[in-house]
Amino acid sequence: MDRLIYTAMTGAKYLLERQATLAHNLANASTTGFRADTVGLRAVPTNSPQAGTRVFTVETTTGSDLSQGPMMSTSRSLDVAVQGSGWLAVQANDGTEAYTRNGSLQIGPDGTLQLANGMPVVGTGGSITMPSDAQSVVIATDGTISVKTASSKLPTNVGQLKLVNPPQADVTKSLDGLFRLKSGEAADADPAVKVASGTLEGSNVNVVESMVGMIGAARQFELQMKMLSTAEQNEQKAGTVLGA
């Protein structure tokens, strides 16, 4: 009886969390560079001599789907998309170096190159500052940024995007939606990572798969509730028999 109750109870709890994860993915189906969250469940027996029959359902794998999303041409010079595996380095709000696939860049009020949310983009030599009289910007496949200004017709190199490609097993998503190394250190720049200018990478969320997953999780939750109801009925019948 204990095994049934605890498995159903904890299973229902984590199925609600799976629903929340799938809902979060669907809400970001159109977010540039978003990586879908994943979660898995498994049963774990309680390691206690007093509760040896009790089994809990716990998350066995929680991570992100790092497969590439669809490429969308924007023809905007400040839009870049990482081709294949790799990341664009940015400075997070807490001051640490973090990584994203969102290459929708803009020039901030102080001239620094940043994301749309104001996070500065990290270059191979630090932050990247654009000239105040910049007229056109060209970003090469290796992340080198060239700018033509009103005072000079020749392009000027103002910096290079820091592109990294650490092993996927070493990368984890933080609560702010950015990725970081599990060690907390900054990754080294990888010259093999290339970007496509005038292009953005869309979210890799599979909307149909996520919807099917939400329906499946809802039905599984209902099953857990029925199991709890069955356990209660069995307990009542057992009490009646023993009391007779």
Secondary structure per residue as TSV (DSSP state, phi and psi in degrees):
chain	resnum	aa	ss	phi	psi
A	1	M	-	360.0	-45.5
A	2	D	H	-57.7	-42.3
A	3	R	H	-58.6	-44.1
A	4	L	H	-64.1	-46.2
A	5	I	H	-64.8	-48.5
A	6	Y	H	-72.3	-35.4
A	7	T	H	-65.2	-44.4
A	8	A	H	-67.5	-42.0
A	9	M	H	-63.5	-51.6
A	10	T	H	-72.1	-31.0
A	11	G	H	-62.3	-42.5
A	12	A	H	-63.9	-39.1
A	13	K	H	-61.4	-48.2
A	14	Y	H	-77.6	-22.0
A	15	L	H	-68.4	-34.2
A	16	L	H	-64.7	-38.3
A	17	E	H	-67.8	-35.9
A	18	R	H	-64.3	-40.7
A	19	Q	H	-59.7	-41.9
A	20	A	H	-64.6	-38.8
A	21	T	H	-65.0	-44.7
A	22	L	H	-65.4	-38.7
A	23	A	H	-64.5	-39.1
A	24	H	H	-63.7	-41.0
A	25	N	H	-61.2	-46.5
A	26	L	H	-63.1	-36.5
A	27	A	H	-65.6	-21.6
A	28	N	T	-110.3	22.8
A	29	A	T	-64.7	-20.8
A	30	S	T	-114.2	12.2
A	31	T	S	-82.2	127.0
A	32	T	T	-59.4	127.0
A	33	G	T	71.4	10.5
A	34	F	-	-69.3	141.8
A	35	R	-	-112.0	123.2
A	36	A	-	-64.0	139.4
A	37	D	E	-82.3	147.3
A	38	T	E	-126.8	153.6
A	39	V	E	-150.2	144.9
A	40	G	E	-133.4	155.8
A	41	L	E	-123.4	150.7
A	42	R	E	-152.8	159.0
A	43	A	E	-92.7	134.4
A	44	V	E	-128.8	121.8
A	45	P	E	-65.9	147.8
A	46	T	-	-73.8	129.1
A	47	N	-	-90.0	75.6
A	48	S	-	-154.1	132.5
A	49	P	T	-66.4	-23.3
A	50	Q	T	-85.0	-14.5
A	51	A	S	-138.1	47.6
A	52	G	T	-68.8	-20.9
A	53	T	T	-88.8	-8.3
A	54	R	-	-84.8	136.2
A	55	V	E	-128.1	129.1
A	56	F	E	-102.9	148.5
A	57	T	E	-97.8	126.1
A	58	V	E	-131.6	163.0
A	59	E	E	-72.3	128.7
A	60	T	E	-100.2	-32.1
A	61	T	E	-141.3	126.4
A	62	T	E	-131.3	118.9
A	63	G	E	-161.9	-149.1
A	64	S	E	-138.0	149.6
A	65	D	-	-82.7	112.8
A	66	L	-	-96.7	14.1
A	67	S	-	-68.7	154.6
A	68	Q	-	-74.0	141.1
A	69	G	-	-88.5	177.4
A	70	P	-	-69.3	143.5
A	71	M	E	-91.1	134.1
A	72	M	E	-125.5	122.6
A	73	S	E	-77.7	130.4
A	74	T	-	-118.5	-18.9
A	75	S	-	62.2	16.1
A	76	R	-	-94.9	128.6
A	77	S	T	-66.1	-25.0
A	78	L	T	-92.9	4.3
A	79	D	B	-94.3	129.6
A	80	V	E	-134.9	149.5
A	81	A	E	-129.5	131.5
A	82	V	E	-71.7	128.7
A	83	Q	E	-90.4	122.8
A	84	G	S	74.9	-150.1
A	85	S	S	-80.0	151.6
A	86	G	-	138.1	171.6
A	87	W	E	-142.8	156.9
A	88	L	E	-100.4	128.4
A	89	A	E	-85.0	136.4
A	90	V	E	-136.7	164.1
A	91	Q	E	-98.2	115.3
A	92	A	-	-71.6	170.6
A	93	N	T	-64.0	-24.8
A	94	D	T	-86.5	4.8
A	95	G	S	90.2	-7.2
A	96	T	-	-85.3	161.3
A	97	E	E	-83.9	131.2
A	98	A	E	-134.0	175.1
A	99	Y	E	-133.9	144.3
A	100	T	E	-145.9	163.0
A	101	R	S	-107.6	3.4
A	102	N	-	-82.8	105.5
A	103	G	-	-102.7	23.4
A	104	S	B	-81.9	94.1
A	105	L	E	-96.9	160.3
A	106	Q	E	-152.3	164.6
A	107	I	E	-98.5	121.8
A	108	G	-	-74.3	172.1
A	109	P	T	-58.8	-29.4
A	110	D	T	-92.0	6.4
A	111	G	S	89.9	-2.5
A	112	T	B	-79.6	147.4
A	113	L	E	-81.3	127.9
A	114	Q	E	-147.8	170.9
A	115	L	E	-78.1	173.0
A	116	A	T	-64.3	-25.4
A	117	N	T	-86.9	4.9
A	118	G	S	93.8	-2.4
A	119	M	-	-73.3	127.0
A	120	P	B	-65.7	142.0
A	121	V	B	-82.0	137.3
A	122	V	E	-91.5	129.9
A	123	G	E	-100.6	172.8
A	124	T	T	-65.0	-20.0
A	125	G	T	-115.7	18.2
A	126	G	E	114.7	-153.9
A	127	S	E	-68.9	156.7
A	128	I	-	-112.1	123.0
A	129	T	B	-112.6	129.9
A	130	M	-	-94.6	144.7
A	131	P	-	-62.2	146.5
A	132	S	T	-67.8	-24.8
A	133	D	T	-104.4	27.7
A	134	A	E	-63.6	132.4
A	135	Q	E	-108.1	-33.6
A	136	S	E	-147.0	148.3
A	137	V	E	-127.7	136.2
A	138	V	E	-127.8	126.9
A	139	I	E	-111.3	116.8
A	140	A	-	-75.7	170.6
A	141	T	T	-64.0	-25.4
A	142	D	T	-89.6	5.7
A	143	G	S	91.0	0.5
A	144	T	E	-69.0	132.7
A	145	I	E	-108.9	122.1
A	146	S	E	-115.6	138.4
A	147	V	E	-128.9	136.0
A	148	K	E	-102.6	131.7
A	149	T	E	-112.2	171.6
A	150	A	T	-68.7	-25.6
A	151	S	T	-92.5	-7.0
A	152	S	E	-146.5	130.3
A	153	K	E	-83.3	-17.6
A	154	L	E	-84.0	138.1
A	155	P	E	-67.0	142.4
A	156	T	E	-115.1	131.3
A	157	N	E	-78.3	119.0
A	158	V	E	-107.4	-4.3
A	159	G	E	154.4	-179.5
A	160	Q	E	-139.4	131.6
A	161	L	B	-59.7	139.3
A	162	K	-	-85.3	112.5
A	163	L	E	-110.4	128.9
A	164	V	E	-125.6	161.3
A	165	N	-	-150.8	64.5
A	166	P	-	-69.6	161.2
A	167	P	-	-56.2	139.8
A	168	Q	G	-58.2	-33.1
A	169	A	G	-67.3	-18.8
A	170	D	G	-93.1	-1.2
A	171	V	E	-110.4	139.3
A	172	T	E	-138.5	149.9
A	173	K	E	-85.7	135.7
A	174	S	-	-94.8	172.9
A	175	L	T	-64.5	-23.6
A	176	D	T	-83.0	4.3
A	177	G	S	87.6	-7.6
A	178	L	-	-91.2	160.0
A	179	F	E	-103.0	146.8
A	180	R	E	-140.9	161.9
A	181	L	E	-71.7	140.4
A	182	K	T	-61.3	-27.5
A	183	S	T	-74.4	-15.2
A	184	G	S	84.7	-3.3
A	185	E	-	-86.8	170.0
A	186	A	-	-90.4	137.8
A	187	A	-	-77.0	153.2
A	188	D	-	-78.5	147.7
A	189	A	B	-64.4	142.0
A	190	D	-	-118.2	111.1
A	191	P	T	-66.4	-13.8
A	192	A	T	-78.6	-16.5
A	193	V	-	-76.6	132.7
A	194	K	E	-122.3	155.3
A	195	V	E	-124.8	156.7
A	196	A	E	-111.8	122.2
A	197	S	E	-79.9	151.2
A	198	G	T	71.1	22.4
A	199	T	E	-140.3	146.2
A	200	L	E	-125.9	148.5
A	201	E	E	-97.5	127.5
A	202	G	-	-79.4	177.0
A	203	S	-	-66.4	145.3
A	204	N	-	-94.9	16.2
A	205	V	-	-70.4	128.0
A	206	N	-	-89.6	104.9
A	207	V	H	-61.8	-44.8
A	208	V	H	-63.8	-44.8
A	209	E	H	-62.8	-39.3
A	210	S	H	-67.5	-39.3
A	211	M	H	-64.8	-43.6
A	212	V	H	-62.6	-39.5
A	213	G	H	-63.4	-38.9
A	214	M	H	-65.8	-39.6
A	215	I	H	-65.1	-43.3
A	216	G	H	-63.4	-42.2
A	217	A	H	-65.1	-37.2
A	218	A	H	-64.6	-41.3
A	219	R	H	-69.2	-37.5
A	220	Q	H	-65.9	-36.9
A	221	F	H	-63.0	-42.8
A	222	E	H	-60.9	-37.9
A	223	L	H	-64.3	-40.9
A	224	Q	H	-62.7	-39.6
A	225	M	H	-64.9	-39.1
A	226	K	H	-66.7	-36.1
A	227	M	H	-65.3	-39.8
A	228	L	H	-65.1	-39.1
A	229	S	H	-65.4	-39.7
A	230	T	H	-64.6	-41.1
A	231	A	H	-62.4	-38.9
A	232	E	H	-66.1	-41.5
A	233	Q	H	-65.3	-41.6
A	234	N	H	-62.7	-38.6
A	235	E	H	-64.3	-41.5
A	236	Q	H	-65.7	-41.0
A	237	K	H	-67.3	-39.1
A	238	A	H	-64.6	-38.7
A	239	G	H	-65.4	-36.3
A	240	T	H	-65.8	-43.3
A	241	V	H	-64.1	-45.1
A	242	L	H	-68.8	-28.8
A	243	G	H	-83.8	-11.4
A	244	A	-	-73.7	360.0
